[in-house]
């Protein structure tokens, strides 16, 4: 069931899964089933991914620096689960932007030019 329109031909040819894996403006994009041209998620998706990646990186650094100092306080559990929290943040860095891209941002034509082999 295709519910998203192609920015080139205007036909409904993208479903949430293909839209989620279309990527941002710097990615090669996904091919439209109707017209054969590539489409990606627009500027909003690229900005969201950049901001979310910075927040995830900053969270990992803060947890790494401050978790050992929390031993003996009421937040001692953070020091014990520091590695698990870091891994969960890394996984969310890849999952959350794709979920958001699948449902919230408009499609745009791919502007990346790949070399021909």
MOKA-V736363 format. One record per residue. N is the residue number from 0. SS is DSSP state (alpha for helix, beta for strand, coil for the rest). PHI is phi in radians with two decimals (* if undefined). Layout:
# MOKA-V736363
((N | SS | PHI) (N | SS | PHI))
This chain:
# MOKA-V736363
((0 | coil | *) (1 | coil | -1.62) (2 | coil | -2.15) (3 | beta | -1.99) (4 | beta | -1.47) (5 | coil | -1.30) (6 | coil | -1.23) (7 | coil | -1.51) (8 | coil | -1.79) (9 | coil | 1.43) (10 | coil | -1.42) (11 | beta | -1.40) (12 | beta | -2.32) (13 | beta | -2.13) (14 | coil | -1.78) (15 | alpha | -1.02) (16 | alpha | -1.23) (17 | alpha | -1.19) (18 | alpha | -1.20) (19 | alpha | -1.12) (20 | coil | -1.66) (21 | coil | -1.24) (22 | coil | 1.52) (23 | coil | -1.65) (24 | coil | -1.07) (25 | coil | -1.56) (26 | coil | -1.72) (27 | coil | -1.18) (28 | coil | 1.58) (29 | beta | -2.01) (30 | beta | -1.44) (31 | coil | -1.24) (32 | coil | -1.23) (33 | coil | -1.53) (34 | coil | -1.83) (35 | coil | 1.45) (36 | coil | -1.66) (37 | beta | -1.56) (38 | beta | -2.33) (39 | beta | -2.33) (40 | beta | -1.36) (41 | coil | -1.38) (42 | alpha | -1.07) (43 | alpha | -1.03) (44 | alpha | -1.15) (45 | alpha | -1.16) (46 | alpha | -1.15) (47 | alpha | -1.06) (48 | alpha | -1.10) (49 | alpha | -1.13) (50 | alpha | -1.15) (51 | alpha | -1.14) (52 | alpha | -1.14) (53 | alpha | -1.13) (54 | alpha | -1.12) (55 | alpha | -1.12) (56 | alpha | -1.10) (57 | alpha | -1.11) (58 | alpha | -1.11) (59 | alpha | -1.13) (60 | alpha | -1.13) (61 | alpha | -1.11) (62 | alpha | -1.13) (63 | alpha | -1.10) (64 | alpha | -1.35) (65 | alpha | -1.79) (66 | coil | -1.10) (67 | alpha | -1.11) (68 | alpha | -1.34) (69 | alpha | -1.55) (70 | coil | -1.11) (71 | coil | 1.53) (72 | coil | -1.93) (73 | coil | -1.28) (74 | coil | -1.79) (75 | alpha | -1.11) (76 | alpha | -1.08) (77 | alpha | -1.12) (78 | alpha | -1.17) (79 | alpha | -1.33) (80 | coil | -1.93) (81 | alpha | -1.03) (82 | alpha | -1.15) (83 | alpha | -1.13) (84 | alpha | -1.11) (85 | alpha | -1.09) (86 | alpha | -1.15) (87 | alpha | -1.12) (88 | alpha | -1.15) (89 | alpha | -1.12) (90 | alpha | -1.12) (91 | alpha | -1.15) (92 | alpha | -1.11) (93 | alpha | -1.67) (94 | alpha | -1.50) (95 | alpha | -1.08) (96 | alpha | -1.06) (97 | alpha | -1.21) (98 | alpha | -1.12) (99 | alpha | -1.17) (100 | alpha | -1.09) (101 | alpha | -1.13) (102 | alpha | -2.16) (103 | coil | -2.00) (104 | coil | -1.83) (105 | coil | -1.37) (106 | beta | -1.42) (107 | beta | -2.43) (108 | beta | -1.14) (109 | coil | -1.26) (110 | coil | -1.86) (111 | coil | -1.33) (112 | coil | -1.88) (113 | coil | -1.58) (114 | coil | -1.19) (115 | coil | -1.51) (116 | coil | -1.60))
